[in-house]
Amino acid sequence: MLSLKLAFKNLLGAGLRTWLNVLALSFAFVLIIFYNGMIDGWNRQAQRDTAAWETGEGQFWHPAYDKYDPFTIEDAHAPMSEDILKEVNNHTLAPVLVSQATAYPHGRAIGVTLRGIDPNQEVLELPSSKLPQSNRTDYAIIGKNMARSANLEAGDRLLLRWRDKNGTFDAREVEIAEVFRCDVPTVDNGQVYIAISTLQEMLAMENEATLLVAGEAFEMRELEGWDFKDNEFLLADLQQIIDSKKVGGSVLQGLLLIIALIAIFDTQVLSIFRRQKEIGTYIALGLTRAQVVGIFTLEGGAHSILAILLGSAYGIPLLLLLNRNGISMGYAEDMAFDIPLAEVIFPYYSLRLILITVLIVVITATIVSYLPARKISKMKPTDALKGKLQ
């Protein structure tokens, strides 16, 4: 306790030099929490949006289907059993039929993916209910990015050409019933959604599907002839991107922390050099060398305590404000992102993140304070009282 009192007394007595070091260290402390909180918030939002719009609670794939290999789409379809149809009628499964096609917006040719979706499905947030039921006109819905790239809007007609399961080419015009906004690029870019019954008729694949999306109410079990893919598998690419962003950000955070720690190290070296007589007095009064080393180590480590208190004073209101209002990323459709990115990201500050950051700041500050303090253990009291440092 005596060592702690002496450490804080000496630290506060240093005046401006102490507070400059504390300010630099507090800035690093707040930045580490802010950056990692933003990345964690982005990760949570991206996973939540992807699950809500695309993956649900997991998907059952046809064994031949591979979303990374478009050549598998042609053979990746199978009839739905009575058990599956019962789940579909109960809105616990949403069947999706996938096919490649060519679209001709305003005379241009672009490759698209046709996705047949049940207009009455309730598993995904995809606005499939906007697909009108009509015997005369076929309707489709597309995302805003798709609409922008193809220069389409609601009410426009779009010519589609595809090949059915027998290899026969056919073409048909569809009317764009709705242009929806979505933050998940894989749901939007190059995707055209039509009623699954219409696409089954177009492809001559009656009652068939490529994959089945499970909803929250679905009782998880194996479905014969279908391979289940959980969200850990479906969101693996997103998690890898988030992890790489964390690694890249840690470099900048580490550099900022090192700068603050170097300032503390230099301060400790200067302090020991200028306070040799004080060190000799401590030893002459009966303090052991280890106790004196402890005092100077505590002085340096106390920078981290003051930095945490100062950082909390201005960091907590700032981080809470960002958490409430979010961080605007601009309109994502104006950016070429291939990952889910909302217009506003809400940071997420977990207790684990805060505790780990506090420990990093305290431990590193204490270590860099101890390194120059080790010199004291080799000093002779008589030389220290004379102000001679060897």
Steps between C-alpha positions, in 0.01 A plus 500: 500500500788735582659429163171571325455833682856607418456396137184707447643795695812508283297443185261789565792718605652464153225726367460555125737219401279246675178625346644504149594134536162419652318680217690307231438169676132577557457578131644159410271338758185663360600435137555128563154465655337713227654315206437151633149601609428626147631179343299284744190710432550464125548126541179460703298711255641322195428155644151604610416654161640204305301255712184708463528544122683192375604216731222486760583250774695292251444350156446157351687471170458254220814279515617623159463870587802720566438874521861566401472291183235622252548186290329295773174694476376314191485164682430627851124450530273231640127447571371596845353219705164516676679558830681802354183637341329476837777711656470747211127534558571559871746777403792330674690430177539726198589315176722677247553388141814640335579534131735700283359729235578794276310827540464763229434838663469772235665282239803411710586144603596424859533172686258457790394235746130414504372407843156354542353585840164425658299827508339384827826411681560655843852372567698779330451876498511491121178679388374202301143600583546780245485238223140528371314184405390534138431266209580764241822664621812364664645726768841535656662692785859624507729688740606863466855417390368267233249765391771762480745286302227394255334844494165355603217617723164372614262460205774436242495182294804276478571229242648180645654210311576168670548132434269241655602164644481341151749752362238692298538878486194714563428867563233701677429855613443574867380819663696650790246510781727633776850638555604425856780634719736240649838527674608147399672514156458128428123545525502801269778502240406315182194335659149489350222354717181352358230273643636147542197349326571720197867404490415131542273526197766689302767239574270198474588413861162448659508503881884519505742718696874561528516585867273535803537784750412408858305741719506545878196275546654212305580197715855420398543150361647329198309509173566205276675601180604844629824619664461738794728806518496693827569872532853437620570354156287748306651805674861374506611741224355796686673396823835474321460852363413635845802324652730647235363848573577450868857397422552801274355735761713353777814619319389865522382455859830336593702784348299758691539305824876462443538877453327563832708231673826643361409835655450327836830313462689822424336672795604219734860505374519875551333474840748241627794703368383822669386344828814309599528671838138418574567136414805496729292655780236226466767232527676676791169519687470125488299427185627203308608536140199294396269742680660798330473327162136436586438869570635607162324215322173600665558860393521394139216251531284765665505683165269225374257545792481874441470439124205266555330755728563785255399286203179402680422866567483593131476154344186371669276791384651485149466123462148499642403773252642297210325190631166681508523688168726260311782578258390602152677309224333691218255328270646155441353474149744773391794284604636183341469272802453125474427461871196598705533863605216701648462873441548552875715275719425480872814412702485221755713534813514171688621466858767260373632762256522765773670271752755374248582858394542610864733206567708573188547866595580430866738208437695665216534829690626313807753299297653805327519671841683205654768478232682827589424452871718186505803732497422594860572148625866542397553838669709548813331720763812717546530564127128577477519752785786670316295500178725260317332239286707213371 
